[in-house]
Amino acid sequence: MATSNFTLNTGATIPAIGLGTWQSAAGEVETAVYHAITVAGVRHIDCAFAYGNEAEVGRAFTRVFSEGKVSRSEVFVTTKLWGTWHTRTTEALEASLKNLGLDYVDLYLMHWPIPLNPSGNHPFFPTKPDGTREVLEDWSFVDTWKAMEKLVDSGKTKAIGVSNCSIPYLEHLLKSATIVPAVNQVELHPLLPQEKLVAYCKEKGIRMTAYSPLGSTGGPLLKDETVKKVAEKHGISVGNVLINWLVARGIVAIPKSVTPSRIEENAKIVALDEEDVEAIWGIHNAQGVKRFVSPPWPVSLLFDDAPWAENFKTLL
Ligand SMILES: NC(=O)c1ccc[n+]([C@@H]2O[C@H](COP(=O)([O-])OP(=O)(O)OC[C@H]3O[C@@H](n4cnc5c(N)ncnc54)[C@H](OP(=O)(O)O)[C@@H]3O)[C@@H](O)[C@H]2O)c1
């Protein structure tokens, strides 16, 4: 049965559908977040320090909460720790909270398990003389996790989690973790179903969140014939099909949109038939897996079903 909330290993609930904010432009994202919460009924906003728009998202929160339409405790807010801040987790969370105008977030994620030089030639993407991104050599993402564990005690985040972690990276983390990540947020859609990772996370009690659930901006999934057929059958949009295919598998989806009608449309929970879910599985079998977000990290992240940068070293 379709549901609008899932449970995390902390006991808290997380709305099954959220609003993404990556690439939501200045001048658009405040309206999008305000519309999502006050009109579309969205109760989950996915942010990140690196998106450069937290302050504008924060203006929407301030408006919503000061108007008293929806209270802070009703909205699940996620934000993320960027690589150049791995050695400064307390300061990073403080900076995000200040941007967002909040006292706490519901979930703080390690954006990528890749510590970057905090004093390099760029605040977000430091590079070496050869132009490759500069990974911090004497720091492990496990050190970062240990520092993030302390943030939970501060009350400034209710839960911590990871993003872009494959099974080997999670295994490495879990060997020394005191807190099991509440969430692993990865690219996940019918062209990248991440079957083994979903099963692994389920076994470990880690809730999966799907980023780029529509196949990201300009992706082919919104025009896919199988998806269209299921949409026609139920009289719903292709976006609804893609999002609810994930929800049907217990996966949180965070579609991004700055278009009011799409924000409303994407927020709808729709029960798909088992045969629809099966038909959508067939898409990657027929077309092969495709990853749409693959930044040029000089690091192998060991995702087995759509590897990229596999000639680089791992950080394990
Ligand atoms: N953890 C990470 O490393 C990571 C990486 C990537 C993304 N994310 C998160 O995941 C969120 C979603 O991923 P994403 O932004 O890559 O891609 P996405 O949500 O799969 O797709 C967004 C694109 O689809 C369009 N769109 C939205 N709803 C639609 C609909 N119903 N019909 C047709 N087009 C629609 C949007 O356009 P309009 O906005 O113009 O409507 C936008 O161009 C991000 O915003 C971010 O919060 C996290």
PDBQT file of the ligand as one rigid body, heavy atoms in Angstrom, charges set to zero:
ROOT
HETATM    1  N1  LIG A 401      23.526  13.758  -2.714  1.00  0.00    +0.000 N 
HETATM    2  C1  LIG A 401      23.914  14.114  -3.919  1.00  0.00    +0.000 C 
HETATM    3  O1  LIG A 401      25.097  14.014  -4.287  1.00  0.00    +0.000 OA
HETATM    4  C2  LIG A 401      22.888  14.622  -4.879  1.00  0.00    +0.000 A 
HETATM    5  C3  LIG A 401      23.194  14.678  -6.247  1.00  0.00    +0.000 A 
HETATM    6  C4  LIG A 401      22.207  15.114  -7.116  1.00  0.00    +0.000 A 
HETATM    7  C5  LIG A 401      20.960  15.482  -6.632  1.00  0.00    +0.000 A 
HETATM    8  N2  LIG A 401      20.698  15.451  -5.291  1.00  0.00    +0.000 N 
HETATM    9  C6  LIG A 401      19.381  15.879  -4.737  1.00  0.00    +0.000 C 
HETATM   10  O2  LIG A 401      18.347  15.240  -5.479  1.00  0.00    +0.000 OA
HETATM   11  C7  LIG A 401      17.486  16.227  -6.034  1.00  0.00    +0.000 C 
HETATM   12  C8  LIG A 401      16.868  15.741  -7.328  1.00  0.00    +0.000 C 
HETATM   13  O3  LIG A 401      17.827  15.380  -8.285  1.00  0.00    +0.000 OA
HETATM   14  P1  LIG A 401      18.087  16.213  -9.631  1.00  0.00    +0.000 P 
HETATM   15  O4  LIG A 401      17.847  17.632  -9.369  1.00  0.00    +0.000 OA
HETATM   16  O5  LIG A 401      19.392  15.779 -10.164  1.00  0.00    +0.000 OA
HETATM   17  O6  LIG A 401      17.050  15.635 -10.667  1.00  0.00    +0.000 OA
HETATM   18  P2  LIG A 401      15.525  15.191 -10.789  1.00  0.00    +0.000 P 
HETATM   19  O7  LIG A 401      14.736  15.558  -9.610  1.00  0.00    +0.000 OA
HETATM   20  O8  LIG A 401      15.543  13.781 -11.238  1.00  0.00    +0.000 OA
HETATM   21  O9  LIG A 401      15.069  16.058 -12.055  1.00  0.00    +0.000 OA
HETATM   22  C9  LIG A 401      14.958  17.447 -11.972  1.00  0.00    +0.000 C 
HETATM   23  C10 LIG A 401      14.567  17.965 -13.357  1.00  0.00    +0.000 C 
HETATM   24  O10 LIG A 401      13.285  17.447 -13.740  1.00  0.00    +0.000 OA
HETATM   25  C11 LIG A 401      12.384  18.531 -14.005  1.00  0.00    +0.000 C 
HETATM   26  N3  LIG A 401      11.070  18.083 -13.498  1.00  0.00    +0.000 N 
HETATM   27  C12 LIG A 401      10.683  18.022 -12.198  1.00  0.00    +0.000 A 
HETATM   28  N4  LIG A 401       9.460  17.501 -12.105  1.00  0.00    +0.000 NA
HETATM   29  C13 LIG A 401       9.050  17.214 -13.358  1.00  0.00    +0.000 A 
HETATM   30  C14 LIG A 401       7.868  16.655 -13.901  1.00  0.00    +0.000 A 
HETATM   31  N5  LIG A 401       6.859  16.270 -13.106  1.00  0.00    +0.000 N 
HETATM   32  N6  LIG A 401       7.782  16.530 -15.249  1.00  0.00    +0.000 NA
HETATM   33  C15 LIG A 401       8.800  16.907 -16.044  1.00  0.00    +0.000 A 
HETATM   34  N7  LIG A 401       9.969  17.424 -15.584  1.00  0.00    +0.000 NA
HETATM   35  C16 LIG A 401      10.085  17.577 -14.249  1.00  0.00    +0.000 A 
HETATM   36  C17 LIG A 401      12.956  19.727 -13.290  1.00  0.00    +0.000 C 
HETATM   37  O11 LIG A 401      12.613  20.912 -13.970  1.00  0.00    +0.000 OA
HETATM   38  P3  LIG A 401      11.997  22.245 -13.281  1.00  0.00    +0.000 P 
HETATM   39  O12 LIG A 401      12.745  22.507 -12.013  1.00  0.00    +0.000 OA
HETATM   40  O13 LIG A 401      12.260  23.278 -14.328  1.00  0.00    +0.000 OA
HETATM   41  O14 LIG A 401      10.534  21.983 -13.065  1.00  0.00    +0.000 OA
HETATM   42  C18 LIG A 401      14.457  19.460 -13.402  1.00  0.00    +0.000 C 
HETATM   43  O15 LIG A 401      14.951  19.879 -14.658  1.00  0.00    +0.000 OA
HETATM   44  C19 LIG A 401      18.407  17.435  -6.172  1.00  0.00    +0.000 C 
HETATM   45  O16 LIG A 401      17.718  18.634  -6.392  1.00  0.00    +0.000 OA
HETATM   46  C20 LIG A 401      19.153  17.373  -4.864  1.00  0.00    +0.000 C 
HETATM   47  O17 LIG A 401      18.360  17.875  -3.803  1.00  0.00    +0.000 OA
HETATM   48  C21 LIG A 401      21.634  15.008  -4.412  1.00  0.00    +0.000 A 
ENDROOT
TORSDOF 0
